[in-house]
Amino acid sequence: MDFLKRNLYWFICGFVAFGGAALGYTGWRGMPEVKKAMEDAASTYRNLDSLQSSPVNQDSIDAEQARIDQIQSDFQKVLQAAEKLTDYEPLVPEAFPDGPPLKRVEFRNKYSKAMEALFKKLNAGTLPTLQDINKLKVVRENELAEARDKGSARRRTGGGRTEANVLTAEGIRSDPIARAAVA
């Protein structure tokens, strides 16, 4: 044990030297592979540089470009025709897509007011009263009686509602409350 303590420095130096030699040997063995990979990459770059600068199918490219130009021209004509049909005024001009932040805030405020005004315009009125519902019950009963008299009574196809419980056209005809709401 005393021998180890006295010569510990030399043992560590020998171990590091042996490890360095082993790493150097494995690194030198891998050098030809790295050199070959780098030569292959350089060859590929040279081949890409030597490619033709003009395409072989220039006629096809020109025809496609002419088609794209024609489509864009037609699109502009459609936009001009559409602009003539409507008096579109943007809420805030030049707010989108790259407008300044203040214009976007102004747009948000004007949009909120415009939506409130739209909902006021779209207000369909009040819900049907019991009198409206009873009146349309009588109308429906008269329709069914006329159909029976003619012999062409309609069959109910699905109860008048979809699987999502939404009224169908038949359901609206047969449900007096829905019919009164539509009226």
C-alpha positions in Angstrom: 0.0 0.0 0.0 2.9 2.3 0.8 4.3 1.5 -2.7 1.0 2.7 -4.3 1.0 6.0 -2.3 4.5 6.8 -3.3 4.0 6.1 -7.0 0.3 7.2 -7.4 1.4 10.1 -9.6 3.2 7.8 -12.0 0.2 5.4 -12.1 -2.2 8.3 -13.0 0.2 9.6 -15.6 0.5 6.2 -17.2 -3.2 5.6 -17.2 -3.8 9.1 -18.8 -1.1 8.4 -21.4 -2.6 5.0 -22.2 -6.1 6.5 -22.5 -4.8 9.3 -24.7 -3.1 6.8 -27.0 -6.2 4.7 -27.3 -8.4 7.7 -28.1 -5.8 8.9 -30.6 -5.7 5.6 -32.3 -9.5 5.4 -32.6 -9.6 9.0 -33.9 -6.9 8.3 -36.5 -8.8 5.2 -37.7 -11.9 7.3 -38.2 -10.2 10.0 -40.2 -10.5 8.3 -43.6 -14.3 8.0 -43.1 -14.6 11.7 -42.2 -12.4 12.7 -45.2 -14.6 10.5 -47.5 -17.8 12.1 -46.2 -16.4 15.6 -46.6 -15.3 14.8 -50.2 -18.8 13.4 -51.0 -20.4 16.6 -49.7 -18.0 18.8 -51.7 -18.7 16.8 -54.8 -22.5 17.2 -54.3 -22.1 20.9 -53.9 -20.0 21.1 -57.1 -22.7 19.0 -58.9 -25.4 21.4 -57.7 -23.5 24.4 -58.8 -22.9 23.0 -62.3 -26.7 22.4 -62.9 -28.3 24.3 -65.7 -29.5 27.8 -64.7 -32.4 27.8 -67.1 -35.2 25.2 -66.9 -35.8 22.6 -69.6 -39.5 23.2 -69.7 -39.6 27.0 -70.1 -42.6 26.7 -72.5 -44.7 25.0 -69.8 -43.6 27.6 -67.2 -44.5 30.4 -69.5 -47.9 28.9 -70.3 -48.6 28.5 -66.5 -47.5 32.1 -65.8 -49.8 33.3 -68.6 -52.7 31.3 -67.0 -51.9 32.8 -63.6 -51.9 36.3 -65.0 -55.2 35.7 -66.7 -56.8 34.4 -63.5 -55.5 37.4 -61.6 -56.9 39.7 -64.3 -60.3 38.0 -64.1 -60.2 38.2 -60.3 -59.6 42.0 -60.5 -62.5 42.3 -63.0 -64.8 40.4 -60.6 -63.7 42.6 -57.7 -64.4 45.8 -59.8 -67.9 44.4 -60.8 -68.7 43.6 -57.2 -67.6 47.1 -56.1 -70.1 48.5 -58.5 -72.9 46.4 -57.0 -72.5 47.6 -53.4 -71.9 50.7 -51.5 -69.3 49.2 -49.2 -67.8 51.6 -46.8 -65.2 50.1 -44.4 -65.8 51.0 -40.7 -62.3 52.3 -40.4 -60.2 52.6 -43.6 -56.8 51.1 -43.6 -57.2 49.5 -40.2 -56.3 46.0 -41.5 -54.1 44.1 -42.0 -51.2 46.4 -40.9 -52.9 49.5 -39.6 -51.7 51.3 -36.6 -53.0 50.2 -33.1 -55.2 53.3 -32.7 -57.1 52.5 -35.9 -57.7 48.9 -34.7 -59.0 50.3 -31.4 -61.3 52.6 -33.3 -62.4 49.7 -35.5 -63.2 47.6 -32.4 -65.4 50.4 -31.0 -67.2 51.1 -34.3 -67.7 47.3 -34.8 -69.3 46.9 -31.4 -71.8 49.8 -32.2 -72.5 48.4 -35.7 -73.2 44.9 -34.2 -75.6 46.4 -31.7 -77.4 48.3 -34.4 -77.6 45.1 -36.5 -79.2 43.1 -33.7 -81.7 45.9 -33.2 -82.6 45.6 -36.9 -82.8 41.8 -36.7 -85.2 41.8 -33.8 -88.1 39.7 -34.9 -90.6 41.0 -32.5 -92.2 39.4 -29.5 -93.0 35.7 -28.9 -96.3 34.4 -30.2 -99.2 34.8 -27.9 -101.6 32.1 -26.8 -104.2 33.6 -29.2 -101.7 33.3 -32.1 -100.9 29.7 -31.3 -104.6 28.7 -31.0 -105.4 30.4 -34.3 -102.7 28.4 -36.0 -103.9 25.2 -34.3 -107.2 25.8 -36.1 -105.4 26.5 -39.4 -103.4 23.2 -39.0 -106.6 21.2 -38.2 -108.3 22.6 -41.2 -105.3 21.7 -43.4 -105.4 18.1 -42.1 -109.1 17.9 -42.6 -108.8 19.1 -46.2 -106.0 16.6 -46.9 -108.1 13.7 -45.5 -111.1 14.8 -47.6 -108.9 14.7 -50.7 -107.5 11.4 -49.6 -103.9 12.5 -49.7 -103.1 12.8 -46.0 -99.4 13.2 -45.5 -97.5 10.6 -43.5 -95.4 11.9 -40.7 -91.8 11.1 -41.6 -89.9 11.5 -38.4 -91.9 13.2 -35.8 -91.0 16.6 -37.1 -87.6 16.8 -35.3 -84.1 15.7 -36.2 -81.9 13.6 -33.9 -80.5 16.9 -32.5 -84.1 17.9 -31.6 -84.3 20.6 -34.3 -87.6 21.2 -36.0 -87.8 20.1 -39.6 -90.1 21.7 -42.2 -92.8 19.1 -41.4 -92.3 19.8 -37.7 -92.9 23.5 -38.2 -96.0 22.8 -40.2 -97.4 20.5 -37.5 -96.2 22.4 -34.3 -98.6 25.3 -33.7 -96.1 27.1 -31.4 -93.3 26.9 -34.0 -95.7 28.0 -36.8 -96.9 30.9 -34.8 -93.2 32.0 -34.1 -92.4 31.8 -37.8 -95.5 33.8 -38.6 
